[in-house]
Amino acid sequence: MIAGLPLATRIDAAAARAGFARATITASRTSEELRQIADRFPPAAPGARQRLVLLPANVVPQAAWLRSALAAAVEPDTLYVDASMTMMAETADAEKLLSAVAGCADAGEMLAALRARLREAEWPLGRAGRFVLAGPGDLPRVETWLLRNLIKPTEGFMSRHLERRISLAVTRRLVNTRMTPNAMTLVSVGIGLLGSPFFLSAEPRMQLTGALLFLTHSILDGCDGELARLKFMESRGGALLDFWGDNAVHVAVFLAMSIGWSWSNGRGWPLALGAVAIASTLGAAATLAGRGPGTAGRDAASPWTARLTDALANRDFIYLIALLAMAGKAWWFLVLVATGTPIFLLLCLSAGRWRQGAGPP
């Protein structure tokens, strides 16, 4: 078991995610799990060239690494061998090669059998996308490696250096339980909604409690995606639940802030600020959801508006709420939201127009 999945299942899922058409497992064991996985996909058309990747059972691959192996430029009928004993070849006689190695006892025998039939060339890929297990003692290290690869390069400073450290530690403990990504989303959303009523109060202790619950929501909200990616459970429905759950929490917090501020000073203008913040938040959410949650600003070829949109979408702002709450001034954050969120919405729309070919903003 590696991060909640048997190794054979993890390899098979990574291969399917990478785009391989068939996964075949050759082993002396005959467990029910291996029989279910082996030969699950239909064979290719007769005579068609096939890309074969033979992966030893002690190699844990990232799907991106296998995808690179599938897409790498290689010579036909040529054997490529990685230091991990992973072997790759492209040939029209794929079934003959598979038959030649099917009876081999280990990767060394497979390599000898293939070298007798194919010329050999240097392996074209790097090592960054795979982990070679030397023994059971490597299990904690490979899980740490898998978890660290979940950190996105676009995350903010606090998210990368604080929130992810906590969320990955929680995920590591949840990954071998029955907790699903969608259930984790509901837990984090529930905590965020629970924190919103505390912003109705002007008391620093109440506001700080709300801010800490809001921060807890943000940290645990990372766990659902981490669980989904670790266990290959990503889904469009799960992404939408996470996306709209986050926005529901933001709307609830902004609404509570505007009402609490209005009650405190006996005036209506905080309600107007809240209305602007909520309307802009929902408008930006609808814009982003229209082209897929989480896509804003992640294209390196996008204009500066798209990159700025992505920067503004990071969650480091939560720590400002906590600082303001210590002084009983969490409501002040509503001014920033009512000012910045409409700009964020315009940037989302502008970035969307650029991607659709309408030209630069």
C-alpha positions in Angstrom: 0.0 0.0 0.0 1.4 3.4 -1.0 -0.6 6.5 -0.1 -3.9 4.6 0.1 -3.5 2.4 -3.0 -1.9 -0.9 -3.7 1.3 -0.4 -5.8 -0.1 -2.4 -8.8 -3.3 -0.2 -8.8 -1.2 3.0 -8.5 0.9 2.0 -11.5 -2.2 1.0 -13.5 -4.0 4.3 -12.7 -1.0 6.4 -13.6 -0.7 4.6 -16.9 -4.4 5.1 -17.7 -4.1 8.8 -16.7 -1.0 9.1 -18.9 -3.0 7.9 -21.9 -1.8 4.3 -22.4 -4.3 2.1 -24.1 -3.5 -1.1 -22.3 -1.9 -2.2 -19.1 -0.7 -5.8 -18.6 0.8 -7.1 -15.4 3.2 -10.0 -15.5 3.9 -11.5 -12.1 4.3 -14.9 -10.4 1.5 -13.9 -8.0 -2.1 -14.6 -9.1 -4.1 -12.4 -6.7 -7.6 -11.3 -7.6 -6.5 -7.7 -7.9 -3.8 -8.5 -10.5 -6.2 -10.6 -12.5 -8.7 -7.8 -12.6 -6.1 -5.3 -13.8 -4.2 -7.4 -16.3 -5.3 -7.1 -20.0 -8.1 -4.7 -19.1 -7.8 -2.8 -22.3 -8.5 -4.1 -25.8 -5.4 -4.6 -28.1 -4.4 -2.2 -30.9 -5.2 -2.8 -34.6 -3.0 -5.5 -36.2 0.2 -4.1 -37.7 0.0 -0.8 -35.9 3.1 0.5 -34.2 2.8 0.5 -30.4 4.8 2.2 -27.7 5.7 -0.3 -25.0 6.9 0.7 -21.6 7.9 -2.1 -19.3 8.0 -0.8 -15.7 9.5 -2.9 -12.9 7.1 -3.3 -9.9 9.4 -1.4 -7.6 9.1 1.8 -9.6 6.4 4.3 -8.6 5.7 6.6 -11.5 4.0 10.0 -11.8 1.4 10.1 -14.6 3.3 13.0 -16.1 6.5 10.9 -16.4 4.7 8.1 -18.1 3.0 10.7 -20.4 6.4 11.9 -21.4 7.5 8.4 -22.1 4.4 8.0 -24.3 5.1 11.2 -26.2 9.0 11.0 -26.4 10.5 11.0 -29.9 12.0 7.5 -30.3 13.3 5.4 -33.2 11.3 2.3 -34.2 12.5 -1.1 -33.1 14.9 0.5 -30.6 15.3 -0.3 -26.9 15.6 2.5 -24.3 16.5 1.6 -20.8 16.2 3.9 -17.7 18.5 3.5 -14.7 15.5 2.1 -12.8 15.3 -0.8 -15.4 12.3 0.7 -17.0 12.3 -0.3 -20.7 10.7 1.4 -23.6 10.4 0.5 -27.3 8.1 1.2 -30.3 7.4 -1.5 -32.7 4.8 -3.1 -35.0 5.5 -6.5 -33.4 4.4 -5.5 -29.9 2.7 -8.8 -29.2 5.9 -10.8 -30.1 7.9 -8.7 -27.7 5.4 -9.1 -25.0 5.4 -12.8 -25.5 9.2 -12.9 -25.3 9.2 -11.2 -21.9 6.1 -12.7 -20.4 7.8 -15.7 -19.0 10.8 -13.8 -17.6 11.4 -14.0 -13.9 12.6 -10.5 -13.4 13.6 -7.2 -15.1 17.1 -8.5 -15.8 15.8 -11.4 -17.8 13.4 -9.1 -19.7 16.2 -6.7 -20.5 18.4 -9.6 -21.9 15.4 -10.9 -24.0 14.8 -7.5 -25.5 18.5 -6.8 -26.2 18.6 -9.9 -28.2 15.9 -8.5 -30.5 16.4 -4.7 -30.6 19.2 -2.3 -30.9 19.7 0.0 -27.9 19.8 3.8 -27.5 20.1 6.2 -24.6 17.0 6.8 -22.4 15.5 10.1 -23.4 13.8 11.2 -20.2 14.9 12.5 -16.8 14.4 10.9 -13.4 12.3 13.5 -11.7 8.9 11.8 -12.3 9.6 8.4 -10.8 10.7 6.9 -7.4 12.6 3.6 -7.2 11.7 1.5 -4.1 14.7 -0.3 -2.6 12.6 -2.0 0.0 9.8 -1.6 2.6 11.8 1.0 4.4 11.3 3.3 1.5 7.5 3.5 1.9 7.6 6.7 4.1 10.0 8.3 1.6 7.9 7.6 -1.4 4.8 8.9 0.3 6.6 12.1 1.2 7.7 12.3 -2.5 4.2 11.9 -3.7 2.8 14.5 -1.3 5.5 17.1 -2.1 4.6 16.8 -5.8 1.1 18.0 -5.0 2.3 21.5 -4.3 1.4 23.8 -7.2 4.0 26.4 -8.4 1.3 29.1 -8.5 0.5 29.0 -4.8 1.1 32.0 -2.6 3.9 32.3 0.0 1.8 31.5 3.0 -0.1 28.7 1.3 3.2 27.1 0.1 5.1 27.4 3.4 2.4 27.0 6.0 -1.0 25.8 4.8 0.4 23.1 2.6 2.6 21.8 5.3 -0.4 21.3 7.5 -2.8 20.1 4.8 -0.3 17.5 3.5 0.3 16.2 7.1 -3.5 15.8 7.5 -3.8 14.2 4.1 -1.1 11.7 4.9 -3.2 10.5 7.8 -6.4 10.4 5.9 -5.2 8.7 2.7 -5.4 5.2 4.2 -8.9 5.8 5.6 -12.3 5.8 3.9 -12.5 9.6 3.8 -13.3 10.6 0.2 -12.3 13.9 -1.5 -16.0 15.0 -1.6 -16.5 14.2 2.0 -13.4 16.3 2.9 -14.8 19.2 0.8 -18.0 19.1 2.9 -16.1 19.1 6.1 -14.0 22.1 5.1 -17.1 24.0 3.8 -18.9 23.2 7.1 -16.1 24.6 9.2 -16.0 27.8 7.0 -19.7 28.3 7.3 -19.5 27.7 11.0 -17.0 30.5 11.3 -19.0 33.1 9.4 -21.5 34.1 12.2 -18.6 35.1 14.5 -18.1 38.1 12.2 -21.4 39.5 13.3 -19.8 40.5 16.5 -17.6 43.5 17.2 -15.7 41.7 20.0 -12.1 40.8 19.0 -12.3 37.4 20.5 -15.4 36.5 18.5 -13.9 37.9 15.3 -10.6 36.1 15.9 -12.5 32.8 16.4 -14.2 33.4 13.1 -10.9 34.1 11.4 -9.3 31.0 12.8 -12.2 28.9 11.6 -12.0 30.5 8.2 -8.2 29.7 8.2 -9.0 26.1 9.2 -11.4 25.9 6.3 -8.8 27.2 3.9 -6.2 24.6 5.1 -8.5 21.7 5.1 -9.8 22.7 1.7 -6.5 21.7 0.3 -6.9 18.2 1.6 -9.8 17.3 -0.8 -7.7 18.0 -3.9 -4.7 16.2 -2.4 -6.7 13.1 -1.6 -8.2 13.2 -5.1 -4.8 13.5 -6.9 -3.1 10.9 -4.7 -5.8 8.3 -5.2 -6.7 9.2 -8.8 -10.2 10.2 -7.8 -10.4 13.6 -9.5 -13.8 14.3 -11.1 -15.6 17.2 -12.7 -18.3 17.0 -10.0 -15.8 17.0 -7.2 -14.0 20.1 -8.7 -17.3 21.9 -8.9 -18.3 21.0 -5.4 -15.0 22.3 -4.1 -15.2 25.5 -6.2 -18.7 26.5 -5.3 -18.2 25.4 -1.7 -15.3 27.8 -1.4 -17.4 30.6 -2.8 -20.3 29.8 -0.5 -18.0 30.3 2.5 -16.7 33.6 1.1 -20.2 34.9 0.5 -21.3 33.8 4.0 -18.3 35.6 5.6 -18.8 38.8 3.6 -22.5 38.8 4.4 -21.8 38.4 8.1 -19.2 41.2 8.0 -21.5 43.6 6.3 -24.4 42.9 8.7 -22.2 43.0 11.8 -20.7 46.3 10.7 -24.1 47.8 9.9 -25.4 46.8 13.3 -22.4 48.2 15.0 -22.6 51.7 13.5 -26.3 51.8 12.9 -25.8 52.8 9.2 -26.6 51.1 5.9 -23.5 51.7 3.9 -21.7 48.5 5.1 -24.6 46.5 3.6 -23.8 48.2 0.2 -20.2 47.2 0.6 -21.3 43.7 1.3 -23.6 43.6 -1.7 -20.8 44.8 -4.0 -18.4 42.2 -2.6 -20.9 39.4 -2.8 -22.1 40.3 -6.3 -18.5 40.6 -7.6 -17.5 37.3 -5.9 -20.4 35.4 -7.5 -19.7 37.1 -10.9 -16.1 36.1 -10.9 -17.0 32.6 -9.8 -19.5 32.2 -12.6 -16.9 33.5 -15.1 -14.3 31.1 -13.9 -16.7 28.2 -13.7 -17.7 28.8 -17.3 -14.2 27.7 -18.5 -13.4 25.3 -15.6 -12.6 26.0 -12.0 -9.0 26.8 -11.3 -8.0 27.8 -14.9 -7.6 31.5 -14.4 -4.1 32.8 -15.2 -2.4 29.4 -15.4 -1.4 29.7 -19.0 2.2 30.9 -19.3 1.3 32.4 -22.7 -1.5 34.5 -21.3 -1.3 38.3 -21.0 -0.4 40.1 -17.8 -4.1 40.2 -16.9 -4.4 36.5 -16.6 -1.2 36.1 -14.6 -2.4 39.0 -12.3 -5.8 37.3 -11.9 -4.0 34.1 -10.7 -1.9 36.1 -8.3 -5.0 37.8 -6.8 -6.7 34.4 -6.4 -4.2 33.1 -3.8 -5.4 32.7 -0.2 -2.8 34.7 1.6 -5.4 37.4 2.3 -6.9 35.2 5.0 -4.0 36.1 7.3 -4.9 39.8 6.9 -8.4 39.0 8.2 -6.8 37.3 11.3 -4.6 40.3 12.0 -7.5 42.7 11.7 -9.7 40.5 13.9 -7.2 40.7 16.8 -8.1 44.4 17.0 -11.8 43.8 16.4 -11.5 45.3 12.9 -12.1 42.3 10.7 -14.9 44.3 9.0 -12.3 46.6 7.5 -11.4 43.7 5.1 -14.8 44.2 3.5 -13.5 47.6 2.0 -10.7 45.8 0.3 -13.0 43.1 -1.0 -15.6 45.6 -2.3 -12.7 47.4 -4.1 -10.6 44.5 -5.3 -13.2 41.9 -6.3 -14.8 44.0 -9.0 -11.3 44.5 -10.4 -10.7 40.8 -10.1 -13.9 40.2 -12.0 -12.9 42.5 -14.8 -9.5 40.8 -15.0 -11.2 37.4 -15.2 -13.4 38.6 -18.1 -10.4 40.2 -19.8 -8.3 37.1 -19.5 -11.2 35.0 -20.9 -11.5 37.3 -23.9 -7.8 37.0 -24.6 -8.1 33.2 -24.6 -11.0 33.3 -27.0 -8.9 35.3 -29.5 -10.5 38.7 -28.9 -7.0 40.3 -28.6 -5.2 41.9 -25.8 -7.1 44.0 -23.2 
